[in-house]
Amino acid sequence: MTVTTETQFLATVSATDASAFHQRFWTWKRFVTPLVVVVILAGLLAWVSVLQLDSIEERTLNWPYIVLRVREHLLLAVSASGLVAVLAIPLGTVLAKTKSKILKGVVLTLANIGQATPAVGVVILLAIVWQTGFTTALTALVIYAFLPVLRNTMIGIQQVDVSVRESARGMGMTPRQVLFRIELPLAVPVILAGLRTALVFAVGVATIATFINAGGLGDMIVNGLKLQRYPVLVVGAVLVACIALLIDWVASLAEDFLTPRGV
Amino acid sequence: MNKRILPIVAIAAAGMLALTACSSAETTSGSQGTELDGLTGDVGAKDFSEQFILAHITSQLLNAYGANTEANTKLVGSANVRQALENDEFIGYWEYTGTSWITYNGNTSPVQGTEAQFEATKEADAANGIAWLNPAPLNNTYAFAIRAEKAAELGVKTLSDIAALPKSEQTFCIESEFSTRDDGWPGLKAAYGLDIPDSSVALLDTGVIYTATQKGDDCNFGEVFQTDGRIPALDLVVMEDDAQFFPAYQGAFTLSQATLDEYPEIADVIDLISPLLTTEQMQKLNALVDVDGEDPEDVATDWLTEQGLI
């Protein structure tokens, strides 16, 4: 009787798993989004290059201006999402584990208010009572994008099957171990989905940073809109849309990479 | 000429009534004539207080002459309001010469001189089927304001004075829109020989600029609109445009030529208020709304009543 030891078994499984994963992961469907974005951007470039720009448009539709705005925009959106991840995931975990209804109620209400309040209002209000600039825009974005991550973290942890939790306890795991070895890994897909939502939100909402001297592509959109210079408006808006698509794509890759096998 | 005299006679009659104390509050807002019988629709407005006030003033005045209009203050953004007029959704609205010239007619540099700018705009818009009535004296042009106390400290009165200030004091708050237009930031720097790095310029929304200028953290000089009521209310002083760089943004009622052809009396009725709407008068009315928080409609009614126009 040949008995495959457990470790051998696991090794074979993970090896075949890895190559299967690799095949499943890098399918042609993976590249649709970036391809679409490249096609759109190429079309945009071609369109703008045949336009006769007036002096107002030329001040905006030039590489240094656009590159700077894209950089500011990305910096805002990505750092806001990073901050949200660092703050909302631990808080969501605590809330999922706490028995205090009051704490849960208070935090969720605050997060709800943050998302329900129009971001423009939050930004302008903060600018008036506090200060203008990058930090203020970042704060407003964090407030705005907080709820999806917080909620998803809570749901992710709470939805872990009771029997899984019980058996882990039965195996002698401490509550801490249950949390870090069982509950959090199982919650990863849900948490990441929340984070992905937050990122895409942040890209869109970062356009309002222009109102308070925090730059970004909102500069172009507002400028083009107010002055009725459609090329400026369209370039700004299409760039924001492309960034959102690309970021969502990168996030989807991360989601698939980080999700534990079999979940 | 006859048409012009009629409303004036009507005002005189209303004035007499008021003098003889025969008129109650009810009758003062009554009818002044029936010239505009049959004119129905909305008077448009852009999304700021001055426009709300002007739309209500115009609507109530037209109604006093038999029209049945309402002020529509729901649209946002100049471009949408203009588009609505072109689509015949509005009877008309108050527009500024510079805005039409640069934004709708796609020019990049203004015409020098208030009158010349008006004539050029009127002519350009005639091709679009939009008529301009006689303009009001109000000029809602760009200006730079600074908090009064800081102006005294720095000893600045005119925009030319700014170039002589130490670099650290040459800080500005401007709008994104202003930052790229020829009659905005690039032109201003050239006209006054200002050499200012981008780090000394904060791009802010219009509403934020006023408070930022008052606070003085982001900038000393904030880009403002001349007729804004917050200038006196926040104790800001406007720098004199001594090189006459800024174009005129004179206000006038615009409407489609077709409407004007059908109701030529509109021009006479609007002529009753146009000469009264000066920059200072508009600042006062705007302050009632922006600073004291009054309702634009009430401000309009009160003003028309005070002037004896309704």
HADDOCK unambig.tbl for C-alpha pairs under 7 A between the chains (distance, minus, plus):
assign (segid A and resid 55 and name CA) (segid B and resid 108 and name CA) 6.86 0.50 0.50
assign (segid A and resid 56 and name CA) (segid B and resid 108 and name CA) 6.81 0.50 0.50
assign (segid A and resid 56 and name CA) (segid B and resid 180 and name CA) 5.57 0.50 0.50
assign (segid A and resid 56 and name CA) (segid B and resid 181 and name CA) 5.24 0.50 0.50
assign (segid A and resid 56 and name CA) (segid B and resid 182 and name CA) 6.63 0.50 0.50
assign (segid A and resid 59 and name CA) (segid B and resid 180 and name CA) 5.94 0.50 0.50
assign (segid A and resid 124 and name CA) (segid B and resid 208 and name CA) 6.98 0.50 0.50
assign (segid A and resid 128 and name CA) (segid B and resid 208 and name CA) 6.60 0.50 0.50
assign (segid A and resid 128 and name CA) (segid B and resid 211 and name CA) 6.64 0.50 0.50
assign (segid A and resid 210 and name CA) (segid B and resid 203 and name CA) 6.85 0.50 0.50
assign (segid A and resid 210 and name CA) (segid B and resid 204 and name CA) 6.62 0.50 0.50
assign (segid A and resid 211 and name CA) (segid B and resid 203 and name CA) 6.97 0.50 0.50
assign (segid A and resid 211 and name CA) (segid B and resid 204 and name CA) 4.64 0.50 0.50
assign (segid A and resid 211 and name CA) (segid B and resid 205 and name CA) 4.32 0.50 0.50
assign (segid A and resid 212 and name CA) (segid B and resid 203 and name CA) 6.59 0.50 0.50
assign (segid A and resid 212 and name CA) (segid B and resid 204 and name CA) 4.65 0.50 0.50
assign (segid A and resid 212 and name CA) (segid B and resid 205 and name CA) 6.37 0.50 0.50
assign (segid A and resid 213 and name CA) (segid B and resid 202 and name CA) 5.37 0.50 0.50
assign (segid A and resid 213 and name CA) (segid B and resid 203 and name CA) 4.45 0.50 0.50
assign (segid A and resid 213 and name CA) (segid B and resid 204 and name CA) 5.15 0.50 0.50
assign (segid A and resid 219 and name CA) (segid B and resid 176 and name CA) 5.96 0.50 0.50
assign (segid A and resid 222 and name CA) (segid B and resid 176 and name CA) 6.97 0.50 0.50
assign (segid A and resid 223 and name CA) (segid B and resid 176 and name CA) 5.63 0.50 0.50
assign (segid A and resid 223 and name CA) (segid B and resid 177 and name CA) 4.62 0.50 0.50
assign (segid A and resid 226 and name CA) (segid B and resid 177 and name CA) 6.41 0.50 0.50
assign (segid A and resid 227 and name CA) (segid B and resid 103 and name CA) 5.26 0.50 0.50
assign (segid A and resid 227 and name CA) (segid B and resid 177 and name CA) 6.68 0.50 0.50
assign (segid A and resid 228 and name CA) (segid B and resid 79 and name CA) 6.95 0.50 0.50
assign (segid A and resid 228 and name CA) (segid B and resid 103 and name CA) 5.90 0.50 0.50
